[in-house]
């Protein structure tokens, strides 16, 4: 099939590359000329393991094209995916849908024969209805079907999630569109995953509901970790014991920093906003958002205690600053408020992250990026294990730091407290 992905952000690029890899012709469109030029040279703007290799392979086989020419890409394609950003509006919880509606208005001027228009972007319930109103003339002529097909790609695991999805959600009442999309997804839904057709509003709601529930699990276990610390119980035992119950499951029950990234923060806020618009009090999700915000403050205050409020000339090293491993995504990462706080305290802050230097810290006077793990830790007073990259799992801290009286704050519970104690290391973790 011939597909057009409008927007080459995380969702559009990963989906487009993977669709081409299962045999489709894919046109990826973006108005950013530099990004398109870079993609045509085989360079990807995001950190996603394995993506660049698949991109180059399909580009060489002429199944994958990158262009700024929206009109030409739409004319050549049968299915149009809207993959533009839906960030949170300033001074509001609601999703900013101006890019989605702008695309719809452009489609109105271009489409002359039947196309399936799919919202792949995460959008609030009823967004598809508004797109349909914009495309009313085309809909009346039966030239378009507007479908919701939310994505469930985890950063760092996106290729696996695309090829082996838990489910493919299709929101449409059109039998024609459903038949075509089932055929499109056939190569991957054969692999034991589920193809589920629902209403368009149902599909839009499933995406938000899923992210809100996962965010709830994270906030729940983080709050329980606070209680475990006071009762001298190991949160890892609690997580494991709970996770054995198949009704609960072990995933997303690992205590640590506040959740961050591109989905959970903005999607929980947007769902609350939708609830308010429909006069529905989503009290549990509101509590989750508040709990997550408080988590950032609580863990930052833990650093005060570890340092005994003595910040003067202290060297603090962050190992990992992204919100999770195997991504370069810094959106709402807990490291940002922590480093900003410590910077104001005049500490000397170093950080090392396998995905490279971060723009968020470039203008901070006391913050320095190291491209070498050993150099970043040398003579540090405090090592903060912020992100659980695999290369941080078997570190010899004494050899790395090469000084006495330093501390380790393990936000991901990577190490064993008993082993750290045996090695005479001043070690702090979460919920233990």
Legacy VTK file of the C-alpha trace (Angstrom):
# vtk DataFile Version 3.0
C-alpha trace
ASCII
DATASET POLYDATA
POINTS 432 float
0.000 0.000 0.000
1.005 3.637 -0.384
1.091 5.603 2.840
1.721 9.236 3.764
2.994 10.110 7.243
2.478 13.822 7.977
5.024 14.782 10.601
8.415 13.152 11.154
8.504 13.386 14.932
8.798 10.255 17.038
5.447 8.730 16.057
5.537 9.616 12.365
9.137 8.617 11.756
9.081 5.311 13.645
5.711 4.296 12.165
6.715 5.325 8.653
10.026 3.469 8.742
8.420 0.321 10.176
5.527 0.376 7.695
8.047 0.534 4.846
9.913 -2.422 6.342
6.826 -4.653 5.987
6.582 -3.834 2.286
4.633 -0.582 1.927
5.613 2.525 -0.027
5.827 5.330 2.527
6.114 9.092 2.049
7.213 10.926 5.200
6.388 14.630 5.037
7.651 17.506 7.150
7.902 21.257 6.616
11.311 21.306 8.351
13.678 21.316 5.355
16.794 20.630 7.430
15.208 17.588 9.031
14.112 16.200 5.659
17.576 16.798 4.229
19.130 14.994 7.181
16.730 12.042 6.798
17.508 11.804 3.093
21.159 11.486 4.131
20.302 8.583 6.444
20.593 10.508 9.704
17.760 10.318 12.235
16.956 13.198 14.636
15.983 10.918 17.542
17.726 8.237 19.602
15.940 4.954 18.917
17.955 1.703 18.796
17.855 0.008 15.379
15.825 2.700 13.603
18.632 4.157 11.484
19.560 0.732 10.077
15.958 -0.011 9.026
15.588 3.467 7.556
18.682 3.114 5.376
17.640 -0.343 4.180
14.191 0.741 3.021
15.386 4.066 1.634
17.862 2.138 -0.524
15.060 -0.190 -1.711
12.991 2.900 -2.628
10.131 2.045 -0.308
10.767 5.051 1.928
10.782 8.701 0.849
11.275 11.966 2.755
9.846 15.171 1.343
8.520 18.659 2.123
5.994 18.414 -0.725
2.738 17.645 1.100
0.522 17.845 -1.973
2.553 15.378 -4.009
2.793 12.905 -1.105
-0.971 12.990 -0.531
-1.788 12.537 -4.206
0.507 9.491 -4.396
-0.882 7.865 -1.218
-3.981 5.835 -0.325
-3.812 6.241 3.449
-2.882 9.506 5.192
-1.564 9.388 8.775
-1.666 12.624 10.784
1.351 12.379 13.106
1.912 15.994 14.136
2.560 17.106 17.700
-0.206 17.757 20.227
1.670 19.537 23.041
0.006 20.996 26.103
-1.199 24.578 25.615
0.602 27.248 27.603
-1.119 28.076 30.900
-3.579 25.244 30.306
-3.995 21.476 30.627
-5.608 21.068 27.216
-3.881 19.609 24.150
-2.914 22.095 21.447
-4.594 20.751 18.301
-3.758 23.593 15.920
-1.294 21.446 13.948
-3.853 18.645 13.555
-6.553 21.011 12.291
-4.080 22.824 10.041
-3.302 19.503 8.320
-7.024 18.766 7.932
-7.571 22.132 6.227
-4.736 21.423 3.797
-6.159 17.982 3.016
-9.448 19.661 2.136
-7.758 21.489 -0.728
-5.779 18.518 -2.105
-7.890 15.340 -1.985
-9.755 14.490 -5.208
-10.218 10.711 -4.801
-10.890 8.298 -1.914
-8.397 8.359 0.968
-8.397 7.093 4.530
-7.422 9.857 6.956
-5.982 8.512 10.209
-5.183 10.408 13.392
-2.063 8.713 14.762
-1.320 11.674 17.023
-2.667 11.446 20.556
-5.833 13.567 20.501
-8.715 14.136 22.944
-12.055 12.442 22.392
-14.216 14.193 19.699
-11.149 15.422 17.746
-12.062 13.068 14.892
-15.553 14.612 14.841
-14.026 18.073 14.364
-11.739 16.811 11.583
-14.800 15.335 9.898
-16.508 18.738 10.027
-13.487 20.347 8.383
-13.605 17.667 5.658
-17.414 17.677 5.429
-17.571 18.262 1.669
-15.159 15.376 1.037
-17.041 13.158 3.491
-20.363 13.927 1.806
-18.849 12.891 -1.531
-17.535 9.686 0.117
-13.976 10.680 -0.719
-12.677 10.234 2.848
-13.079 8.125 5.954
-11.696 9.643 9.151
-10.251 6.993 11.479
-8.557 6.986 14.876
-5.572 4.619 15.134
-3.612 5.531 18.293
-0.006 4.447 18.704
1.400 2.534 21.680
5.133 2.794 20.998
7.499 2.934 23.963
10.592 5.036 23.462
13.613 2.757 23.301
11.394 -0.239 22.458
9.472 1.250 19.528
10.499 -1.164 16.774
9.625 -4.219 18.845
6.331 -2.601 19.872
5.450 -1.963 16.230
6.295 -5.467 15.025
4.841 -7.286 18.057
2.030 -5.004 19.300
-0.172 -5.879 22.265
-3.077 -4.583 20.209
-3.940 -2.570 17.114
-6.830 -0.210 17.835
-8.943 1.004 14.896
-11.696 3.529 15.540
-14.147 3.664 12.629
-17.699 2.797 11.620
-16.640 2.383 7.975
-16.524 -1.234 6.804
-14.480 -0.165 3.771
-11.801 1.557 5.854
-11.779 -1.321 8.350
-11.177 -3.891 5.617
-8.299 -1.881 4.127
-6.652 -1.266 7.500
-6.955 -4.897 8.549
-5.086 -5.757 5.355
-2.451 -3.093 6.113
-1.813 -4.503 9.583
-2.087 -8.166 8.585
1.710 -8.805 8.551
1.941 -7.919 12.253
-1.454 -8.952 13.639
-0.683 -12.520 12.540
1.922 -12.558 15.322
-0.554 -13.266 18.143
-1.545 -9.630 18.656
-5.117 -8.373 18.648
-6.842 -6.216 16.067
-9.668 -4.390 17.802
-12.225 -2.265 16.012
-14.253 0.222 18.027
-15.858 3.626 17.555
-13.634 6.556 16.659
-14.300 8.205 20.019
-13.622 4.877 21.710
-10.188 4.627 20.095
-9.339 8.190 21.109
-10.347 7.442 24.691
-8.440 4.127 24.833
-5.136 5.924 24.261
-5.660 8.439 27.055
-7.144 5.869 29.409
-4.161 3.525 28.900
-1.567 6.200 29.611
-3.474 7.521 32.613
-3.708 4.031 34.111
0.016 3.354 33.629
0.814 6.732 35.179
-1.424 5.726 38.107
0.595 2.510 38.635
3.844 4.494 38.735
2.490 7.063 41.189
0.946 4.316 43.324
4.204 2.396 43.751
6.165 5.610 44.346
3.837 6.617 47.173
4.029 3.109 48.627
7.840 3.394 48.491
7.605 6.368 50.873
5.741 4.184 53.373
8.232 1.322 52.902
11.120 3.600 53.832
9.425 4.502 57.126
8.460 0.910 57.947
11.832 -0.564 56.895
10.343 -2.720 54.143
11.970 -3.270 50.720
9.728 -1.863 47.969
11.258 -4.284 45.457
9.794 -7.203 47.422
6.399 -5.504 47.468
6.510 -4.839 43.714
7.488 -8.418 42.986
4.858 -9.888 45.278
2.130 -7.695 43.811
3.261 -8.301 40.244
2.811 -12.065 40.573
-0.929 -11.430 40.686
-1.962 -11.640 37.015
-4.722 -9.103 37.620
-2.060 -6.546 38.529
1.117 -7.496 36.654
4.694 -6.432 37.416
5.164 -3.789 34.706
5.194 -0.158 35.807
5.502 -1.148 39.469
9.113 -0.061 39.915
9.650 2.731 42.404
11.806 5.638 41.271
11.601 9.243 40.075
8.447 10.934 38.843
7.223 9.771 35.448
8.205 11.956 32.495
8.536 11.778 28.724
6.327 12.704 25.819
3.121 10.910 26.839
2.179 10.487 30.490
2.520 14.110 31.694
0.653 15.771 28.832
-1.903 12.975 28.373
-2.968 12.884 32.029
-3.372 16.669 31.991
-5.317 16.560 28.723
-7.634 13.838 30.054
-8.389 15.970 33.122
-9.150 18.878 30.780
-11.518 16.692 28.743
-13.241 15.606 31.953
-13.735 19.235 32.926
-15.213 20.054 29.505
-17.724 17.242 29.933
-18.317 18.160 33.612
-16.793 14.922 34.912
-14.501 14.975 37.945
-11.576 12.629 37.240
-10.396 12.776 40.851
-8.051 9.767 40.689
-6.145 11.139 37.699
-5.956 14.597 39.296
-4.410 12.957 42.358
-1.922 11.093 40.165
-0.772 14.352 38.539
-0.379 16.032 41.943
1.446 13.002 43.345
3.859 13.003 40.411
4.617 16.706 40.834
5.222 16.174 44.552
7.559 13.271 43.748
10.030 15.631 42.080
10.112 17.837 45.170
10.406 14.934 47.608
13.412 13.318 45.888
15.140 16.685 45.528
14.748 17.247 49.285
16.322 13.813 49.852
19.513 15.235 48.316
19.477 17.969 51.003
19.491 15.274 53.701
22.183 13.188 52.018
24.455 16.262 51.863
23.388 17.453 55.357
22.421 20.737 53.685
26.093 21.386 52.983
26.267 22.291 49.294
29.347 24.495 49.208
31.860 23.264 46.594
30.183 19.846 46.431
30.744 17.912 43.199
27.583 16.067 42.180
27.483 13.664 39.227
24.294 12.555 37.494
24.557 9.230 35.688
21.828 9.495 33.072
19.526 12.490 32.718
16.857 11.278 30.267
13.461 10.258 31.649
14.187 6.600 30.754
17.005 4.566 29.114
17.415 3.965 25.372
16.085 7.388 24.431
17.412 10.950 24.209
14.055 12.360 25.359
14.344 14.984 28.093
10.692 16.005 28.220
9.684 16.422 31.887
12.659 14.375 33.102
13.156 14.557 36.882
16.794 15.488 36.318
15.770 18.966 35.096
14.272 20.332 38.349
16.939 18.518 40.381
19.851 20.011 38.425
18.256 23.468 38.358
17.855 23.322 42.141
21.431 22.188 42.762
22.751 24.765 40.303
21.140 27.523 42.382
22.867 26.037 45.450
26.209 26.648 43.667
27.148 22.961 43.506
29.492 21.785 40.781
27.312 19.510 38.701
28.533 16.973 36.187
26.462 14.626 34.091
27.056 11.744 31.748
24.374 10.260 29.494
24.979 7.767 26.664
22.635 9.777 24.417
24.838 12.855 24.610
24.826 16.457 25.818
21.491 18.169 26.512
20.344 21.635 25.463
18.440 21.973 28.739
21.704 22.386 30.669
23.971 24.216 28.203
23.333 27.676 29.669
23.727 26.650 33.316
27.007 27.990 34.689
27.806 25.203 37.147
26.692 22.275 34.964
29.099 20.371 32.729
28.591 17.428 30.368
31.192 14.641 30.305
31.344 12.206 27.377
33.220 9.736 29.560
31.696 7.931 32.556
34.972 7.642 34.494
35.826 11.336 34.158
32.350 12.382 35.243
32.603 10.408 38.513
36.199 11.269 39.459
36.430 12.907 42.914
32.659 13.388 43.146
30.970 13.890 46.502
27.643 12.450 45.360
26.754 10.089 42.503
23.085 10.209 41.504
21.947 7.218 39.449
19.064 8.879 37.651
18.478 6.709 34.557
18.938 2.926 34.436
21.083 2.636 31.298
22.602 -0.851 31.132
26.164 0.436 31.391
25.432 1.679 34.924
24.523 -1.763 36.309
27.971 -3.126 37.194
30.019 -0.130 38.309
32.951 -0.213 40.708
32.282 3.089 42.440
35.492 3.169 44.488
37.604 2.795 41.362
35.554 5.428 39.548
35.432 8.087 42.266
38.872 7.516 43.829
38.192 9.380 47.060
36.792 8.691 50.530
33.472 9.835 51.960
31.349 10.022 48.837
27.679 9.033 48.618
25.490 7.232 46.085
21.822 8.054 45.562
20.306 5.250 43.481
16.952 6.506 42.170
16.362 3.260 40.246
17.273 0.686 42.919
19.851 -0.864 40.611
22.161 -1.988 43.422
21.750 -4.125 46.533
21.869 -2.163 49.826
23.493 -5.104 51.624
26.298 -5.382 49.036
26.867 -1.640 49.161
27.116 -1.843 52.950
29.645 -4.709 52.705
31.748 -2.495 50.438
31.573 0.314 53.016
29.764 2.611 50.601
27.370 5.326 51.780
24.372 4.256 49.732
20.806 5.573 49.503
17.988 4.152 47.400
14.215 4.499 47.025
11.660 2.728 49.212
14.225 0.531 50.971
LINES 1 433
432 0 1 2 3 4 5 6 7 8 9 10 11 12 13 14 15 16 17 18 19 20 21 22 23 24 25 26 27 28 29 30 31 32 33 34 35 36 37 38 39 40 41 42 43 44 45 46 47 48 49 50 51 52 53 54 55 56 57 58 59 60 61 62 63 64 65 66 67 68 69 70 71 72 73 74 75 76 77 78 79 80 81 82 83 84 85 86 87 88 89 90 91 92 93 94 95 96 97 98 99 100 101 102 103 104 105 106 107 108 109 110 111 112 113 114 115 116 117 118 119 120 121 122 123 124 125 126 127 128 129 130 131 132 133 134 135 136 137 138 139 140 141 142 143 144 145 146 147 148 149 150 151 152 153 154 155 156 157 158 159 160 161 162 163 164 165 166 167 168 169 170 171 172 173 174 175 176 177 178 179 180 181 182 183 184 185 186 187 188 189 190 191 192 193 194 195 196 197 198 199 200 201 202 203 204 205 206 207 208 209 210 211 212 213 214 215 216 217 218 219 220 221 222 223 224 225 226 227 228 229 230 231 232 233 234 235 236 237 238 239 240 241 242 243 244 245 246 247 248 249 250 251 252 253 254 255 256 257 258 259 260 261 262 263 264 265 266 267 268 269 270 271 272 273 274 275 276 277 278 279 280 281 282 283 284 285 286 287 288 289 290 291 292 293 294 295 296 297 298 299 300 301 302 303 304 305 306 307 308 309 310 311 312 313 314 315 316 317 318 319 320 321 322 323 324 325 326 327 328 329 330 331 332 333 334 335 336 337 338 339 340 341 342 343 344 345 346 347 348 349 350 351 352 353 354 355 356 357 358 359 360 361 362 363 364 365 366 367 368 369 370 371 372 373 374 375 376 377 378 379 380 381 382 383 384 385 386 387 388 389 390 391 392 393 394 395 396 397 398 399 400 401 402 403 404 405 406 407 408 409 410 411 412 413 414 415 416 417 418 419 420 421 422 423 424 425 426 427 428 429 430 431
